[in-house]
Amino acid sequence: MTPMKLLPLLLFGASAMAQPTYDLLLKGGHVIDPKNKISAPRDVAIAKGKIAEVAPDIPATRARKVVDVSSLHVTPGILDIHVHVFAGEGPAYTGQNSVFPDDHTFRSGVTTVVDAGSPGWRNLADFRRRIVERSRTRVLATLNIVGHGMAGAIEQDTTDMDPKATAEAALRNKDIIVGIKTAHYAAPDWIAVDRAVEAGELASMPVMVDFGTFTEKRPFQDLVLKKLRPGDMYTHMYLAWVPMLDENKKVLPYLFEARKRGVLFDVGHGGGSFVFRHAVPAIRQGFIPDSISTDLHITSMNAGMKDMLNVMSKFLNMGMSLDDVILRSTWNPARQVRREELGHLSVGAPADVSVLRLQSGDFGFVDVYGARLRGNRKLAAELTIRNGLVVWDLNGITRQDWDKLPANYSSQGDSAWDGTISGAVRARK
Ligand SMILES: [Zn+2]
C-alpha cells in the first residue's frame, strides 16, 4: 500500500479511537440516588438516552458534551404521582381544572407524572391521544373508578363505578395505567372505595384514595385500618380533616398501625389538602410521607403549593434531610406505582435526571389555609434531563458564552444531548 493510501486509514483509526463514548457527562456533582444508596460526589455519564456510567471520576474526553455541575445535586428525575393533567374542554378535572404537564414539570425537576384519576375508562383513549402522546413529560395515570373520570357531579354516581370495565381498561393500557383511583365521594357508604379496591384486585394494581367528604358513618380510621390493602395509597395525608393529633398534639397511634399494615401515605398537597399545624408536629414525631406529591391543578399551582420543588422544600424546612426528601420524590413513588425502572440512576436505566441547586436565604412557604412557615433552604432546578436530552437549563450551564463563539454564530443545538433548541431553530441556518 502506498503511503498516500495508508494516511486516510490511519486518520480514520485515530478518530475512531478518539470518538467519545458518551453523549453527555455531568461532572463534579453530588449524586443522591437512594435506590443505589449513593449520596456522594459522582460523575454521571449518559449515552443513547440511558444512564451509562456513574463513577467518582469519568474522563471528560469520553463525552461529546461535558457539563460542570459542581456545587449542585444530581438526582434521579423526580416523579410526582399526584397531578391533574387532563387539560382541555371537558368538565372539572377532565378538562378545565387540569393543566398541561410540560408547562409545569421540567422547570421543577419533574420528569414523570402520574395523573391521579382524572380519566376513567370511558375517556382514557382521549387522555392518551391528547395528553400522553403529545407530552415530553412521561405521563402515567391511575384510572378513576368512575367511568367518566373526575368530571364533577358524575363522581357521585355509583352506577358509573364499574370495577370490571375499569380493570379491563387498566390492563389494556398497562403501558400508562399504574393503579386505580377513587376521589371526592360524598355519600356515607363505602361503595366508591369498595369498587376501587375490587378493580385493583381484578387488575392486580394498587389503589389511591382521596377520601372526599369525611363522615362519621365511614370513619377514616376504617379506611386505612380495614379497607385499604398493603401497597394501597392514601393521598392528602396532611389534610385538616384527617384525625391526626390528640389533645396533647401527639400523633394518633392508629396512623402508625395503618403504616405497619402496609398502607402508604402520600402528600397530595393541592389547593386544600396540606396544613402545617398537622405536618410540622407529625414530621417531628416520625409520621412522614412515603411519597411527596403536588396535586397540581389550576387552583393549587399559584397558591401555597406552587410546584414540586416548593413542596419538597417545605419538607426540608420542616426538618427532613435532603437525602430523605429525594428518596420520597424519586425511588419511593416509582416503587409505589410499580415502575421500578424509574426513580434511580442505575446503569441502563432511562436517563431521566434532575440537577438541583440547594439555595440558602430567607424563604417563606404557605399552606392551604394561608399560614406561613419561614425557612432558609429552597430547591431550584438548574437542569432537567429526559431520556438523555436536556429539556430545561435554567442558567444556560450547558451553553457557551455568546462572545466566545464565532462572530456570526448560528444555532448551537446538538441533537445528541440537546432537547431545548428546537429542530426548527436548528434547521434555520
Ligand atoms: Zn387530586
Boltz pocket constraint, residues with backbone or C-beta under 6 A from the ligand:
constraints:
  - pocket:
      binder: B
      contacts: [[A, 82], [A, 83], [A, 84], [A, 116], [A, 210], [A, 268], [A, 270], [A, 295]]
      max_distance: 6.0
